[in-house]
Amino acid sequence: MIELLVVYTPFLIAALLLNISPGPDMAYIVGQTAVHGRKIGLFSSLGVISGAFVHVLAATFGLSAILATSALAFAIVKWIGVAYLVWLGIGALRSSFAKSESDAQSAEPAAPISTKPMTAFGAWRQGVMIDVLNPKVAIFFMAFLPQFIDSTRGNGAVQFLVLGLMVLLIAFVVEGMLVLAVASAAGRIKGSRKLGAWLNRALGGMFIALGIRLAISQQ
């Protein structure tokens, strides 16, 4: 037991530090939580983790090596991801401005902060797509996890899969706490249509910014 702790403690610390570091996934989850609430935030996190799990499986079976070695495969996946993020951003922006125009002509009572309906499945699916279409995630797992694989401790592929699952479990705990904190803070703000529209615009801008960030990334 002590030997396992000595071996895996550096890995657990590194995985925790990586998951608490600000990044695209965290920005996406925070934005979804602020706009749509705690439930959607949690399902967005589950979606991102599910997408990352696809990359873990692909890396385990060697499929991610194609993205790491083929410039064409990397570019295809990357530009599909860029197009998807920009499409999400434009959709959020159009929705927010359309809602604002509708509100300007209506005298109905204030609505919740969210200006666009989002289902739990829709949030999960969106998170999956965002992570699956980011080839940098696949390359990250291929670069990070092998450092902690010991050939004397059994099958390397099994170790890779287990370590990947541990990273994702830590991610879910960290992101879950983040969602609860953001949802609690957002809950203290009284809902208003104007605020909801601006939050949706911020979410749309964030999607486009993530798309640009992915577009300028290199293999």
WOKA-V776421 format. One record per residue. N is the residue number from 1. RES is the residue in three letters. SS is DSSP state (a for helix, b for strand, c for the rest). Layout:
n->[N N]
res->[RES RES]
ss->[SS SS]
//
This chain:
n->[1 2 3 4 5 6 7 8 9 10 11 12 13 14 15 16 17 18 19 20 21 22 23 24 25 26 27 28 29 30 31 32 33 34 35 36 37 38 39 40 41 42 43 44 45 46 47 48 49 50 51 52 53 54 55 56 57 58 59 60 61 62 63 64 65 66 67 68 69 70 71 72 73 74 75 76 77 78 79 80 81 82 83 84 85 86 87 88 89 90 91 92 93 94 95 96 97 98 99 100 101 102 103 104 105 106 107 108 109 110 111 112 113 114 115 116 117 118 119 120 121 122 123 124 125 126 127 128 129 130 131 132 133 134 135 136 137 138 139 140 141 142 143 144 145 146 147 148 149 150 151 152 153 154 155 156 157 158 159 160 161 162 163 164 165 166 167 168 169 170 171 172 173 174 175 176 177 178 179 180 181 182 183 184 185 186 187 188 189 190 191 192 193 194 195 196 197 198 199 200 201 202 203 204 205 206 207 208 209 210 211 212 213 214 215 216 217 218 219]
res->[MET ILE GLU LEU LEU VAL VAL TYR THR PRO PHE LEU ILE ALA ALA LEU LEU LEU ASN ILE SER PRO GLY PRO ASP MET ALA TYR ILE VAL GLY GLN THR ALA VAL HIS GLY ARG LYS ILE GLY LEU PHE SER SER LEU GLY VAL ILE SER GLY ALA PHE VAL HIS VAL LEU ALA ALA THR PHE GLY LEU SER ALA ILE LEU ALA THR SER ALA LEU ALA PHE ALA ILE VAL LYS TRP ILE GLY VAL ALA TYR LEU VAL TRP LEU GLY ILE GLY ALA LEU ARG SER SER PHE ALA LYS SER GLU SER ASP ALA GLN SER ALA GLU PRO ALA ALA PRO ILE SER THR LYS PRO MET THR ALA PHE GLY ALA TRP ARG GLN GLY VAL MET ILE ASP VAL LEU ASN PRO LYS VAL ALA ILE PHE PHE MET ALA PHE LEU PRO GLN PHE ILE ASP SER THR ARG GLY ASN GLY ALA VAL GLN PHE LEU VAL LEU GLY LEU MET VAL LEU LEU ILE ALA PHE VAL VAL GLU GLY MET LEU VAL LEU ALA VAL ALA SER ALA ALA GLY ARG ILE LYS GLY SER ARG LYS LEU GLY ALA TRP LEU ASN ARG ALA LEU GLY GLY MET PHE ILE ALA LEU GLY ILE ARG LEU ALA ILE SER GLN GLN]
ss->[c a a a a a a a a a a a a a a a a a a a c c c a a a a a a a a a a a a a c a a a a a a a a a a a a a a a a a a a a a a a c c c a a a a a a c a a a a a a a a a a a a a a a a a a a a a a a a a a a a a a a a a a c c c c c c c c c c c c c c c a a a a a a a a a a a a a c c a a a a a a a a a a a a a a c c a a a c c a a a a a a a a a a a a a a a a a a a a a a a a a a a a a a a a c c c c c a a a a a a a a a a a a a a a a a a a a a a a c c c c]
//
